[in-house]
């Protein structure tokens, strides 16, 4: 392995670790928001169906955010090679 290849591998590993941290943070914040749908005093008057629809939108947004973070990291790593 050349020095350049070793440096690229090291950069990719560091960026990959950062992506993992970002994804973990996203999952945690999504989890907190989802639990708030059912535990927030402001949502007590909402029907179960309204809460379900609200939660579905939140989950879809979380998935989009996670995919975006993953793709940004992969694109950046690919471009750096």
C-alpha positions as CSV (number, residue, x, y, z in Angstrom):
1,X,0.0,0.0,0.0
2,X,1.4,3.4,-1.0
3,X,1.5,6.3,1.4
4,X,-1.2,8.1,-0.6
5,X,-3.5,5.0,-0.4
6,X,-2.8,4.8,3.3
7,X,-3.7,8.4,3.8
8,X,-6.9,8.0,1.8
9,X,-7.9,5.0,3.8
10,X,-7.2,6.9,7.1
11,X,-9.3,9.8,5.8
12,X,-12.2,7.6,4.8
13,X,-12.1,5.8,8.2
14,X,-12.3,9.1,10.0
15,X,-15.1,10.4,7.8
16,X,-16.9,7.1,8.2
17,X,-16.7,7.5,12.0
18,X,-18.0,11.0,11.8
19,X,-21.0,9.8,9.6
20,X,-21.7,7.1,12.2
21,X,-21.7,9.7,15.0
22,X,-24.0,11.9,12.9
23,X,-26.4,9.1,12.2
24,X,-26.5,8.1,15.9
25,X,-27.3,11.7,16.8
26,X,-30.1,11.7,14.2
27,X,-31.5,8.4,15.5
28,X,-31.5,9.7,19.1
29,X,-33.2,13.0,18.2
30,X,-35.8,11.2,16.0
31,X,-36.5,8.8,18.9
32,X,-37.0,11.8,21.3
33,X,-39.3,13.5,18.9
34,X,-41.3,10.4,18.3
35,X,-41.8,9.7,22.0
36,X,-43.0,13.3,22.3
37,X,-45.8,12.6,19.9
38,X,-47.5,10.5,22.6
39,X,-46.1,12.1,25.8
40,X,-46.3,15.8,25.0
41,X,-49.2,17.5,26.9
42,X,-50.0,19.5,23.8
43,X,-50.8,16.4,21.8
44,X,-53.2,14.8,24.3
45,X,-56.2,16.0,22.4
46,X,-55.1,14.6,19.1
47,X,-56.7,11.3,18.0
48,X,-54.6,8.2,17.7
49,X,-54.8,8.4,13.9
50,X,-53.6,12.0,13.9
51,X,-50.6,11.0,16.1
52,X,-49.9,8.1,13.8
53,X,-49.9,10.3,10.7
54,X,-47.7,12.8,12.6
55,X,-45.3,10.0,13.6
56,X,-45.2,8.6,10.1
57,X,-44.1,12.0,8.7
58,X,-41.4,12.3,11.4
59,X,-40.1,8.8,10.6
60,X,-40.0,9.6,6.8
61,X,-38.0,12.8,7.6
62,X,-35.6,10.9,9.8
63,X,-35.0,8.4,7.1
64,X,-34.4,11.2,4.5
65,X,-31.9,12.9,6.9
66,X,-30.0,9.6,7.6
67,X,-29.8,8.8,3.9
68,X,-28.6,12.3,3.1
69,X,-25.8,12.1,5.8
70,X,-24.8,8.7,4.5
71,X,-24.7,9.8,0.9
72,X,-22.8,13.0,1.6
73,X,-20.1,11.0,3.4
74,X,-19.8,8.4,0.6
75,X,-19.7,11.1,-2.1
76,X,-17.0,13.0,-0.2
77,X,-15.0,9.9,0.4
78,X,-15.3,8.8,-3.2
79,X,-14.3,12.2,-4.5
80,X,-11.2,12.3,-2.3
81,X,-9.7,9.2,-3.9
